[in-house]
Amino acid sequence: MLCLTVCFFPGASSEPPLGANSDEQAVGAWLQWKGLGSYVDEFKTESIDGEAFFTLGEEDLKALGVAKLGQRRWILSRIAQK
């Protein structure tokens, strides 16, 4: 008899949940998932939780050190999906 085991790691390939009630850790997890992990510390330093995340604008992201336009667009796109 041949037995197969399939392992599933939640969140490994799917987007982590992120909403207005999310804490700073959830925001950091989303940034990591999106490949923007280098910004996690700055977002935490500035206390960016879900509520604050969904109010960010272009200038806020620049102030947080998100220098690349494409990266700011990814974040702003997610904010618009709220």
N, C-alpha and C positions, 0 to 999 in steps of 0.2 A: 504494500500500500504506500502510495506517495502522498506526503502531506506538505502543503504549502502554507506558509505563514506570511501574511501581509501586514506590514507595520505602517501605521498612519501617524504622522506627527502633526497635530493641529497647528495651524498657522505657518507651517513650513513653506507652503507655496501660495497660500491665500492671504489676502490682505487682513491684517489684524483689525479688530473693531476699533473705531474711533468716532466718538460723538461728543456732544457738548458736556456730558457728564463724565468724560474720561479724565483720569488723573495724569500727572506729568509722566508717569511710567508708561502709560498707554501711548502718549504722544511720542515718547522716545522709541517705543517698540515700532510704531508706524514709520518713524524716520529711519530706523535701522532697516526695516523691511524694504523701504523705497531706495535704499542705498545711500542715505543721507546721514549715516551714523556719526559723521564728524561734527554734526551740529547738535547732537543730543545734550552735551554738557552746557552749551550756551542756552538752549531752550530751558533746561532745568534751572540754571543760574537765574534766569529771568522769570521763573515760575510760570511757564507756559503750560497750562493744563488744557483740557478740551474746550472749556468755555473761552479761554483767551485765544486758543489756536484758531477758532472759527471767526475771530474778529481781526486777524492779522491782514495787513495790506502790504503792498509792494515795498513801501518805505520801512515798515516794521521788519520785514524779512532782511532787507539790506542792513538795518541796525543790528540784527541778530547774526550778521556775518554771512548770510547766504548770498554770495557774490555772483554766482553764475545765473544768468537769465533763465536758462532751461530748468534749473533746479527750483527757482522761484516760481516758474510757471507750473511745475508739477505740484508744488504745495498749494498755490492759488487755485489750481484746478480741483484739488481735493476739498479745499475750503468751499468752493462754489457748489460742490455736491452735497453739502450739509443737508 
